[in-house]
Amino acid sequence: MVGVKDDGRPLFLQVAEQIENSIVDGSLAADTQVPSTNELAAFHRINPATAGKGINQLVADGILYKRRGIGMFVAPDARTQLLQRRRQDFTRQFLAPLMTEASKLGMDAEDIKKLIDVWEPQG
């Protein structure tokens, strides 16, 4: 897990996002126990209440669930939920503006597909 950084977003959201990233990339599988609030706080050098707020956000979102006296665990369908939400976010943040601009340029979806087929990353 990568440490939180000062990127202007609240630290608890960064902690939650890092746990989500671990679920999406498969390093935290369904029904796997996540690090405790104290472990997260020590690792990231943040207040345990801040780490707890990130964990609680994930519980509220249905990504994690609590086993009383044991800890927090990844919900069985957490990865599916996160992928669905991220695809929707991707469409809203990237695809919708792309298609709006393409339309202004007289391009349609087929034109965009052709561009994607020949596109090579610049590096």
Helices and strands as residue ranges (DSSP letters): H 11-24, H 37-44, H 48-60, E 64-67, E 71-74, H 78-90, I 91-95, H 96-104, H 109-118
